[in-house]
């Protein structure tokens, strides 16, 4: 049964699959293997003449021997009883089958019989568990399906026939059916390579590789280097493509045209690949245009399945905490419309209490545990609120100001950069494994005094925060040592007291900006860590790396709190949603995924990128990801 979605993510019914069964006794399609037919049963289609009866008997013996080898005695007895087969008959049939193998090509041991008549299931479970990065399937098992293939000399004929058909249909259907070219091309080429048909594979690649879309050229360059069966084992790109079903969205009318063509042409090889390796999402309505398809195409696994993007997402912002903010004198003495001075207010006004009501699209405040605001955070909030009331409204005549920073003579190779929200600090990661922090204000960077000196400070003084700093250590920049590989990501904490850095050495390090020393080294990734970022509320941070997963951490935990697994390639960038309830990740599989921090589930998959995603961010109003 083909893995085809109908309407709201329902597989095609069995009654639609039965008319698709094809048998062709003259084209050598039905005589090769059962995988060359459109049937989900290995005994449905068989060569003409008296061969089906003998093949059925041999298949029965093979199944019985398989059950015996696995000590399934009850199943053996049931099968014998249903088939009306005794032990003596079984032994005689087994002897006949093995003895006649050389003459008719249908003999062989039970293993060869089972491998010849078995067929890989074409139906993907609806609720497949998410695989973790270290739970990869065995390569030999993954590639074994390619052993069931047809005549290698006919592969070009099959593909050319489908290509000519698609180019001859109406324009409204051509764009949708053209989506089949790339996944079919890749799987047919890999089948030829796996079965040691190197010359046929090379000719097939040279003839049809130029017909693929331009945004698949990087993948084709990798595929071109796979010319021998030994090259396929251990190749990550191949394993990704083989284990994931390529998702296509096709209208019902276009799908019916394709099905009718394959039935008329008895093109079982193409249909078998569609059943096993493609996931066709059928929808009712007008076929999509070329521009609509291109806007969603380009991913390593095709488009996103519709059920993946149906989860509820709370994209609203959390309500600001109520903070009492005293009004300035000029605001209190402002005159009203009649020219009379207003009465001077003796109470403090609360700007936080005047904030808008709770956003209906926002998550609950306690949906995930968030750190409480410290006194320093509240002071920053008060300062921000005061400045926001005096901010000039932006418009064509009042454009925002922009700060540019230039790194001169970065001979060590600048690989990452970040700056604080108030633009007071700037951090850079370098290829020589160092992290450098600069002050972009006249205020220099200082370290905290030693413990002995701190004991001599009056802790009750108003300027205690200034007294604890050592003026002897003041400088415009500081260098942080600790990584053993290039630093690919840096991120400041919201309170500007900490700095995160991720490196090729597979670690994420937390640095104190008061002592400029490493506090913690977080080890969880097995390969280089490409990016890391603090949560807007601090405490939490996320990292992504070459192991294809993103990890959620807390600063006081050595182990990750969540593992976000699902990407088919490196996770190159990570960002928090402004409400900290979601994490967005970008990958070289050319998709962006949105993950729920509460349970670790993927709630959105965004496709359409034509090149690997290297950077992104969630805008402040939180419903747009760029």
C-alpha positions as CSV (number, residue, x, y, z in Angstrom):
1,X,0.0,0.0,0.0
2,X,1.5,3.3,-1.1
3,X,2.4,5.9,1.5
4,X,0.2,8.5,0.1
5,X,-1.7,11.1,2.1
6,X,-5.3,11.8,1.3
7,X,-6.9,14.9,2.7
8,X,-6.1,15.3,6.4
9,X,-3.1,13.0,6.6
10,X,-4.9,9.7,5.8
11,X,-3.3,6.9,3.8
12,X,-4.9,5.7,0.6
13,X,-7.5,3.1,1.3
14,X,-6.9,-0.5,0.3
15,X,-9.6,-0.3,-2.4
16,X,-7.6,2.3,-4.2
17,X,-4.4,0.2,-4.2
18,X,-5.8,-3.0,-5.7
19,X,-6.5,-1.6,-9.2
20,X,-2.8,-0.5,-9.3
21,X,-1.6,-4.1,-9.4
22,X,0.3,-4.7,-12.6
23,X,1.8,-7.8,-14.2
24,X,3.7,-8.0,-17.4
25,X,5.0,-11.4,-18.6
26,X,6.8,-9.9,-21.6
27,X,8.7,-6.9,-20.2
28,X,10.8,-8.9,-17.6
29,X,9.4,-6.7,-14.9
30,X,7.3,-9.4,-13.2
31,X,9.9,-12.1,-13.5
32,X,12.7,-10.4,-11.6
33,X,11.5,-9.8,-8.1
34,X,8.3,-9.1,-6.2
35,X,9.5,-5.5,-5.6
36,X,9.0,-4.9,-9.3
37,X,5.2,-5.1,-9.0
38,X,2.7,-2.7,-7.6
39,X,1.3,-5.3,-5.2
40,X,1.8,-5.2,-1.4
41,X,1.7,-9.0,-1.5
42,X,4.6,-11.0,-2.8
43,X,2.3,-13.6,-4.4
44,X,-0.1,-11.4,-6.3
45,X,1.7,-11.0,-9.6
46,X,3.6,-13.9,-11.1
47,X,5.0,-14.9,-14.5
48,X,2.7,-16.5,-17.0
49,X,2.4,-20.3,-17.5
50,X,2.9,-23.0,-14.9
51,X,5.6,-21.2,-13.0
52,X,3.3,-19.6,-10.3
53,X,2.4,-22.9,-8.7
54,X,6.0,-24.0,-8.3
55,X,7.1,-20.6,-7.1
56,X,4.3,-20.6,-4.5
57,X,5.4,-24.0,-3.2
58,X,9.0,-22.8,-3.0
59,X,7.9,-19.7,-1.2
60,X,5.8,-21.8,1.3
61,X,8.9,-24.0,2.0
62,X,11.1,-21.0,2.5
63,X,8.6,-19.5,5.0
64,X,8.4,-22.7,6.9
65,X,12.1,-23.0,7.1
66,X,12.4,-19.4,8.3
67,X,9.8,-20.1,11.1
68,X,11.6,-23.2,12.1
69,X,15.0,-21.4,12.3
70,X,13.4,-18.9,14.6
71,X,11.8,-21.6,16.7
72,X,8.2,-20.4,16.0
73,X,6.7,-23.9,16.3
74,X,3.1,-22.8,16.8
75,X,3.3,-20.7,13.6
76,X,4.8,-23.7,11.7
77,X,1.9,-26.0,12.8
78,X,-0.7,-23.4,11.9
79,X,0.8,-22.8,8.4
80,X,1.1,-26.5,7.7
81,X,-2.5,-27.0,8.8
82,X,-3.8,-24.1,6.6
83,X,-1.7,-25.3,3.6
84,X,-2.6,-29.0,4.1
85,X,1.0,-29.9,4.1
86,X,2.6,-32.8,6.0
87,X,6.2,-33.2,7.1
88,X,6.8,-35.8,4.4
89,X,5.4,-33.5,1.7
90,X,7.5,-30.6,3.1
91,X,10.7,-32.6,2.9
92,X,10.0,-33.8,-0.7
93,X,9.1,-30.3,-1.9
94,X,12.3,-28.9,-0.2
95,X,14.3,-31.6,-2.0
96,X,12.7,-30.8,-5.4
97,X,13.1,-27.1,-5.0
98,X,16.8,-27.3,-4.2
99,X,17.4,-29.9,-6.9
100,X,15.7,-28.0,-9.6
101,X,17.3,-24.7,-8.9
102,X,20.1,-25.0,-11.5
103,X,17.7,-25.9,-14.3
104,X,15.1,-23.2,-14.0
105,X,16.7,-20.5,-12.0
106,X,14.0,-20.7,-9.3
107,X,15.8,-22.9,-6.8
108,X,18.1,-22.1,-3.9
109,X,18.1,-22.2,-0.2
110,X,15.5,-20.7,2.0
111,X,17.5,-17.5,2.5
112,X,17.7,-16.8,-1.3
113,X,14.0,-17.6,-1.7
114,X,13.0,-15.2,1.1
115,X,15.3,-12.5,-0.2
116,X,13.7,-12.9,-3.7
117,X,10.1,-12.8,-2.7
118,X,10.3,-10.4,0.2
119,X,9.3,-6.8,-0.2
120,X,10.0,-3.8,2.0
121,X,7.0,-2.3,3.6
122,X,5.8,0.8,1.8
123,X,3.7,2.2,4.6
124,X,5.3,4.6,7.1
125,X,3.9,4.6,10.6
126,X,1.9,7.7,11.3
127,X,3.5,8.3,14.7
128,X,7.2,7.4,14.3
129,X,9.3,8.2,17.4
130,X,12.0,10.8,17.0
131,X,15.4,9.3,16.4
132,X,18.3,10.7,18.3
133,X,21.6,11.4,16.8
134,X,23.3,8.4,18.3
135,X,20.4,6.0,17.2
136,X,21.3,5.8,13.5
137,X,20.3,2.6,11.7
138,X,22.9,0.2,10.4
139,X,24.1,1.2,7.0
140,X,24.1,-2.3,5.6
141,X,20.4,-2.7,6.6
142,X,19.5,0.6,5.2
143,X,21.1,-0.2,1.8
144,X,19.8,-3.7,1.6
145,X,16.6,-2.5,0.0
146,X,18.5,-1.5,-3.1
147,X,19.4,-5.1,-3.7
148,X,15.9,-5.6,-5.1
149,X,16.1,-4.0,-8.5
150,X,15.2,-4.6,-12.1
151,X,17.1,-4.8,-15.4
152,X,19.9,-2.1,-15.2
153,X,19.7,-1.5,-18.9
154,X,16.0,-0.4,-18.6
155,X,16.6,2.3,-16.0
156,X,17.1,5.0,-18.6
157,X,14.0,3.8,-20.4
158,X,11.9,4.0,-17.3
159,X,13.1,7.4,-16.4
160,X,12.9,8.8,-19.9
161,X,9.4,7.4,-20.3
162,X,8.2,9.2,-17.2
163,X,10.1,12.4,-18.2
164,X,8.5,12.4,-21.6
165,X,5.0,11.9,-20.1
166,X,5.4,14.7,-17.6
167,X,6.6,17.1,-20.3
168,X,3.6,16.2,-22.4
169,X,0.9,16.9,-19.9
170,X,-0.9,20.2,-19.4
171,X,1.1,23.0,-17.9
172,X,-1.1,23.0,-14.7
173,X,0.0,19.4,-13.9
174,X,3.5,19.6,-15.2
175,X,4.9,21.7,-12.4
176,X,3.5,19.3,-9.7
177,X,4.6,16.1,-11.4
178,X,8.1,17.5,-12.1
179,X,8.7,17.2,-8.3
180,X,9.2,13.5,-8.9
181,X,12.3,14.0,-11.0
182,X,14.9,14.5,-8.2
183,X,13.9,11.8,-5.7
184,X,13.4,9.2,-8.4
185,X,16.7,10.2,-10.0
186,X,18.6,9.8,-6.7
187,X,17.1,6.4,-5.7
188,X,17.5,4.9,-9.2
189,X,21.1,6.0,-9.4
190,X,21.8,4.6,-5.9
191,X,20.2,1.3,-6.9
192,X,22.5,1.0,-9.9
193,X,25.6,1.8,-7.8
194,X,24.7,-0.6,-5.0
195,X,24.2,-3.5,-7.4
196,X,27.6,-2.8,-9.0
197,X,26.3,-1.5,-12.3
198,X,28.9,1.2,-12.4
199,X,28.8,1.9,-16.2
200,X,25.0,2.1,-16.2
201,X,25.0,4.3,-13.2
202,X,27.5,6.7,-14.8
203,X,25.5,6.9,-18.0
204,X,22.3,7.4,-16.1
205,X,23.8,10.3,-14.0
206,X,25.4,12.0,-17.1
207,X,22.1,11.9,-19.0
208,X,19.7,13.1,-16.4
209,X,21.6,15.1,-13.8
210,X,21.2,18.2,-15.9
211,X,17.5,18.0,-15.7
212,X,17.4,18.6,-11.9
213,X,16.6,21.9,-10.2
214,X,19.5,24.3,-9.6
215,X,19.0,24.2,-5.8
216,X,19.9,20.5,-5.8
217,X,23.3,21.0,-7.4
218,X,25.2,20.7,-4.1
219,X,23.6,17.4,-3.4
220,X,24.3,16.2,-6.9
221,X,28.0,17.0,-6.5
222,X,28.1,14.7,-3.5
223,X,26.1,12.0,-5.3
224,X,28.5,12.2,-8.3
225,X,31.4,11.0,-6.0
226,X,29.5,7.8,-5.1
227,X,30.5,5.5,-7.9
228,X,31.1,2.2,-6.1
229,X,29.2,0.1,-3.6
230,X,31.9,0.7,-1.0
231,X,31.4,4.4,-1.2
232,X,27.8,4.1,0.0
233,X,28.6,2.7,3.4
234,X,29.2,5.4,6.0
235,X,28.1,8.2,3.8
236,X,25.9,10.5,5.9
237,X,24.2,12.3,3.1
238,X,23.1,9.0,1.6
239,X,21.9,7.7,4.9
240,X,19.8,10.8,5.4
241,X,18.2,10.5,2.0
242,X,17.6,6.8,2.4
243,X,16.0,6.8,5.8
244,X,13.7,9.7,5.3
245,X,10.8,9.7,3.0
246,X,10.8,12.5,0.5
247,X,7.6,14.5,0.9
248,X,5.7,15.8,-2.1
249,X,2.4,17.7,-2.2
250,X,0.4,16.9,-5.4
251,X,-3.2,17.6,-6.3
252,X,-5.6,14.7,-6.8
253,X,-6.0,15.3,-10.5
254,X,-2.2,15.3,-11.0
255,X,-1.9,12.1,-9.0
256,X,-4.5,10.4,-11.0
257,X,-2.7,11.2,-14.2
258,X,0.5,9.7,-12.8
259,X,-1.2,6.6,-11.6
260,X,-2.9,6.0,-14.9
261,X,0.3,6.5,-16.8
262,X,2.2,3.9,-14.7
263,X,-0.6,1.4,-15.0
264,X,-0.7,1.7,-18.8
265,X,3.1,1.6,-19.2
266,X,3.5,-1.2,-16.6
267,X,6.3,0.9,-15.1
268,X,6.6,-1.1,-11.9
269,X,10.2,0.0,-11.1
270,X,9.1,3.6,-10.8
271,X,6.1,2.8,-8.8
272,X,8.1,0.6,-6.4
273,X,10.4,3.5,-5.6
274,X,7.4,5.8,-5.1
275,X,5.9,3.3,-2.6
276,X,9.0,2.7,-0.6
277,X,10.8,6.1,-0.6
278,X,8.3,8.8,-1.3
279,X,5.4,10.2,0.8
280,X,2.8,11.8,-1.5
281,X,0.5,14.3,0.2
282,X,-2.7,14.5,-1.9
283,X,-4.9,17.5,-1.6
284,X,-8.2,18.5,-3.3
285,X,-8.2,21.6,-5.4
286,X,-6.4,23.3,-8.2
287,X,-2.8,22.2,-8.9
288,X,-0.2,24.5,-7.6
289,X,1.8,26.7,-9.8
290,X,5.6,26.6,-10.4
291,X,6.2,29.6,-8.2
292,X,4.1,28.1,-5.3
293,X,6.0,24.9,-5.5
294,X,9.4,26.6,-5.6
295,X,8.6,28.7,-2.5
296,X,8.3,25.5,-0.5
297,X,10.9,23.2,-2.2
298,X,14.6,22.8,-1.7
299,X,14.8,20.8,1.5
300,X,16.7,17.6,1.8
301,X,13.5,15.7,2.6
302,X,11.0,17.7,0.5
303,X,8.2,19.7,2.0
304,X,6.9,19.4,5.6
305,X,4.1,17.0,6.3
306,X,0.9,18.8,7.2
307,X,0.3,17.1,10.5
308,X,3.7,18.4,11.8
309,X,2.5,22.0,11.5
310,X,-0.8,21.6,13.2
311,X,0.3,21.9,16.8
312,X,-0.8,24.9,18.8
313,X,2.0,27.5,19.1
314,X,1.8,30.3,21.8
315,X,3.7,33.0,19.9
316,X,2.6,35.9,22.0
317,X,4.8,37.8,24.4
318,X,4.7,37.3,28.2
319,X,3.1,40.1,30.2
320,X,5.7,42.5,31.6
321,X,6.0,42.4,35.3
322,X,4.5,45.4,37.2
323,X,7.3,47.7,38.3
324,X,6.8,51.0,40.1
325,X,8.4,53.8,38.2
326,X,8.5,57.3,39.6
327,X,7.6,60.0,37.2
328,X,10.0,62.8,36.4
329,X,9.5,66.3,37.7
330,X,8.8,67.8,34.3
331,X,6.0,65.2,33.8
332,X,4.4,66.0,37.1
333,X,4.3,69.7,36.5
334,X,3.1,69.6,32.9
335,X,0.1,71.7,32.1
336,X,-3.2,70.4,31.0
337,X,-5.2,71.6,28.0
338,X,-6.8,74.5,29.8
339,X,-3.4,75.9,30.8
340,X,-3.7,75.1,34.5
341,X,-0.9,73.2,36.1
342,X,-1.6,69.7,37.1
343,X,-1.6,68.7,40.7
344,X,1.7,67.3,41.8
345,X,1.5,63.5,42.3
346,X,2.9,62.2,45.5
347,X,2.5,58.6,44.6
348,X,4.6,56.6,42.3
349,X,3.1,55.7,39.0
350,X,3.3,52.2,37.7
351,X,4.2,52.0,34.0
352,X,4.0,48.3,34.2
353,X,0.4,48.3,35.4
354,X,-0.5,50.4,32.3
355,X,0.9,47.8,30.0
356,X,-1.5,46.1,27.7
357,X,-3.6,43.1,28.8
358,X,-2.4,39.5,28.6
359,X,-1.9,38.5,24.9
360,X,-4.4,35.7,24.2
361,X,-1.7,34.1,22.0
362,X,0.9,34.2,24.8
363,X,1.7,31.2,27.0
364,X,1.0,31.0,30.7
365,X,3.5,32.7,32.9
366,X,4.3,29.5,34.7
367,X,4.3,27.2,31.6
368,X,8.0,26.8,32.0
369,X,10.0,27.8,35.1
370,X,11.6,31.2,34.5
371,X,14.1,32.9,36.8
372,X,12.9,35.8,38.9
373,X,14.0,39.3,38.2
374,X,16.9,40.5,40.2
375,X,17.2,44.0,41.5
376,X,19.7,44.9,38.8
377,X,17.2,43.5,36.2
378,X,14.5,45.7,37.6
379,X,16.7,48.8,37.4
380,X,17.4,48.0,33.8
381,X,13.6,47.6,33.2
382,X,12.9,51.0,34.8
383,X,15.6,52.6,32.7
384,X,14.2,51.0,29.6
385,X,10.6,52.1,30.4
386,X,11.7,55.7,31.0
387,X,13.6,55.8,27.8
388,X,10.7,54.3,25.8
389,X,8.3,57.0,26.9
390,X,10.7,59.7,25.5
391,X,11.6,57.9,22.4
392,X,10.8,59.6,19.1
393,X,8.3,57.9,17.0
394,X,10.0,56.4,14.0
395,X,9.0,57.4,10.5
396,X,10.3,58.4,7.1
397,X,11.7,61.6,8.6
398,X,12.9,60.0,11.8
399,X,14.9,56.9,10.9
400,X,16.5,54.7,13.5
401,X,20.2,55.0,14.3
402,X,22.5,52.1,13.6
403,X,25.8,51.2,15.2
404,X,28.5,49.6,13.1
405,X,31.6,47.8,14.5
406,X,34.5,46.8,12.4
407,X,37.2,44.3,13.3
408,X,40.5,45.5,11.8
409,X,43.5,43.2,11.3
410,X,41.7,40.1,12.6
411,X,44.5,37.8,11.6
412,X,43.4,35.1,14.0
413,X,40.3,34.6,11.9
414,X,37.1,36.0,13.3
415,X,34.5,33.2,13.4
416,X,31.7,34.5,15.7
417,X,30.5,37.8,17.1
418,X,27.9,39.0,19.6
419,X,27.2,42.3,21.5
420,X,25.0,43.2,24.5
421,X,21.6,44.8,24.2
422,X,22.9,48.1,25.4
423,X,25.9,48.0,22.9
424,X,28.4,48.3,25.7
425,X,30.2,45.1,25.2
426,X,31.4,43.2,22.1
427,X,32.6,39.6,22.0
428,X,34.4,37.7,19.2
429,X,35.3,34.1,18.7
430,X,38.4,33.3,16.8
431,X,39.9,30.4,14.9
432,X,42.9,30.3,17.2
433,X,40.5,29.0,20.0
434,X,40.4,32.3,21.9
435,X,37.5,34.5,22.9
436,X,38.0,38.3,23.1
437,X,35.7,40.8,24.9
438,X,35.9,44.5,24.1
439,X,34.3,47.5,25.8
440,X,32.9,49.9,23.2
441,X,32.3,52.6,25.7
442,X,34.9,54.8,27.6
443,X,34.4,52.5,30.6
444,X,37.1,49.9,30.7
445,X,36.9,46.3,31.6
446,X,37.9,45.4,35.1
447,X,38.2,42.3,37.2
448,X,36.8,41.7,40.7
449,X,39.4,42.1,43.5
450,X,40.8,39.1,45.2
451,X,39.0,37.5,48.1
452,X,41.5,39.0,50.6
453,X,40.8,42.5,49.3
454,X,37.1,42.0,49.2
455,X,37.0,41.3,53.0
456,X,38.3,44.8,53.6
457,X,35.5,46.5,51.7
458,X,32.5,48.1,53.5
459,X,29.6,46.0,52.2
460,X,27.0,48.6,53.4
461,X,28.4,51.4,51.3
462,X,26.3,52.8,48.4
463,X,29.1,52.3,45.9
464,X,30.0,48.8,46.9
465,X,29.7,47.6,43.3
466,X,32.4,50.0,42.2
467,X,34.6,49.2,45.2
468,X,34.8,45.5,44.4
469,X,36.4,46.2,41.0
470,X,40.2,46.2,40.7
471,X,41.3,49.3,38.8
472,X,44.7,47.8,38.2
473,X,43.2,45.3,35.9
474,X,41.4,47.9,33.7
475,X,41.8,47.5,30.0
476,X,39.8,47.9,26.8
477,X,39.7,44.2,26.0
478,X,40.2,40.8,27.6
479,X,41.2,37.5,26.2
480,X,39.6,34.2,27.4
481,X,41.6,31.0,27.0
482,X,40.2,27.5,27.4
483,X,38.9,26.1,24.1
484,X,41.0,23.7,22.1
485,X,39.5,24.5,18.7
486,X,38.0,27.3,16.7
487,X,35.2,29.2,18.5
488,X,32.1,29.2,16.3
489,X,29.5,30.8,18.6
490,X,29.3,33.5,21.4
491,X,26.4,34.9,23.3
492,X,26.0,37.4,26.2
493,X,23.6,36.8,29.0
494,X,20.8,39.4,29.4
495,X,22.4,40.8,32.6
496,X,25.8,41.1,30.9
497,X,27.5,39.1,33.7
498,X,28.2,36.0,31.7
499,X,29.3,34.9,28.2
500,X,28.7,31.6,26.4
501,X,31.1,30.2,23.7
502,X,30.8,27.1,21.6
503,X,33.7,25.5,19.8
504,X,35.0,22.8,17.5
505,X,36.2,20.9,20.6
506,X,32.5,19.8,21.2
507,X,32.1,21.9,24.4
508,X,30.1,25.0,25.4
509,X,31.8,27.1,28.0
510,X,30.3,29.6,30.5
511,X,32.6,32.6,31.3
512,X,32.2,35.1,34.1
513,X,32.6,38.8,32.9
514,X,33.5,39.8,36.5
515,X,36.5,37.5,36.8
516,X,37.0,36.7,33.1
517,X,37.5,33.1,33.9
518,X,35.7,29.9,32.7
519,X,33.1,28.8,35.3
520,X,31.7,25.6,33.6
521,X,32.4,23.5,30.6
522,X,29.3,21.8,29.2
523,X,30.0,18.5,27.4
524,X,27.2,16.8,25.5
525,X,27.9,17.2,21.8
526,X,30.1,14.6,20.2
527,X,31.2,16.9,17.4
528,X,31.8,20.6,16.8
529,X,29.2,22.9,18.3
530,X,28.3,25.5,15.6
531,X,26.2,27.9,17.7
532,X,24.9,28.8,21.1
533,X,22.6,31.4,22.6
534,X,21.2,32.6,25.9
535,X,17.5,32.8,26.6
536,X,16.0,36.3,26.8
537,X,15.5,35.7,30.5
538,X,18.9,34.2,31.1
539,X,19.5,30.9,32.9
540,X,18.6,28.7,29.9
541,X,20.7,28.4,26.8
542,X,20.6,26.3,23.6
543,X,23.4,24.9,21.5
544,X,23.5,23.1,18.1
545,X,26.2,21.2,16.3
546,X,27.5,18.7,13.8
547,X,25.7,15.8,15.5
548,X,22.4,17.1,14.0
549,X,20.8,17.9,17.3
550,X,20.2,21.0,19.4
551,X,20.4,20.8,23.2
552,X,18.7,22.9,25.9
553,X,20.8,23.6,28.9
554,X,20.5,25.4,32.2
555,X,23.5,27.2,33.7
556,X,23.4,25.1,36.9
557,X,23.1,21.7,35.2
558,X,26.0,19.8,33.6
559,X,23.6,17.7,31.5
560,X,21.2,19.0,28.9
561,X,17.5,19.4,29.9
562,X,16.2,18.7,26.4
563,X,17.5,17.2,23.2
564,X,15.9,18.4,20.0
565,X,16.5,15.7,17.4
566,X,15.0,15.7,13.9
567,X,17.3,17.5,11.5
568,X,18.9,15.5,8.8
569,X,22.1,17.5,8.8
570,X,24.2,19.9,11.0
571,X,22.3,22.3,13.2
572,X,24.2,25.5,12.3
573,X,22.2,28.2,14.2
574,X,19.9,28.4,17.2
575,X,17.6,31.1,18.5
576,X,15.1,31.5,21.4
577,X,11.7,32.8,20.9
578,X,11.2,36.1,22.8
579,X,8.9,34.4,25.3
580,X,11.5,31.6,25.9
581,X,9.0,28.9,25.4
582,X,10.3,27.9,21.9
583,X,13.6,27.4,20.2
584,X,14.2,27.8,16.5
585,X,17.0,25.9,14.8
586,X,18.4,26.2,11.3
587,X,20.2,23.3,9.5
588,X,22.2,22.5,6.4
589,X,19.3,20.2,5.5
590,X,17.7,23.5,4.4
591,X,14.9,23.5,6.9
592,X,14.1,25.6,10.0
593,X,12.4,23.9,12.9
594,X,10.6,25.3,15.9
595,X,10.8,23.2,19.1
596,X,8.6,23.4,22.2
597,X,10.8,23.8,25.3
598,X,8.2,22.3,27.5
599,X,8.2,18.9,26.0
600,X,10.9,18.9,23.3
601,X,8.5,18.3,20.4
602,X,8.9,19.8,17.0
603,X,5.9,22.0,16.4
604,X,6.8,23.7,13.1
605,X,9.0,22.8,10.1
606,X,9.7,25.6,7.6
607,X,10.9,24.7,4.1
608,X,11.7,26.7,1.1
609,X,15.4,27.6,1.6
610,X,17.6,26.8,-1.4
611,X,20.9,27.0,0.5
612,X,22.0,26.0,3.9
613,X,20.6,28.1,6.8
614,X,23.4,29.9,8.6
615,X,21.7,32.6,10.7
616,X,18.3,33.8,11.8
617,X,16.4,35.5,14.5
618,X,12.9,35.9,16.0
619,X,11.6,39.4,15.7
620,X,10.5,41.2,18.9
621,X,6.8,40.8,18.1
622,X,7.4,37.1,18.0
623,X,5.1,35.9,15.2
624,X,7.7,36.2,12.5
625,X,11.0,34.2,12.1
626,X,13.6,35.5,9.7
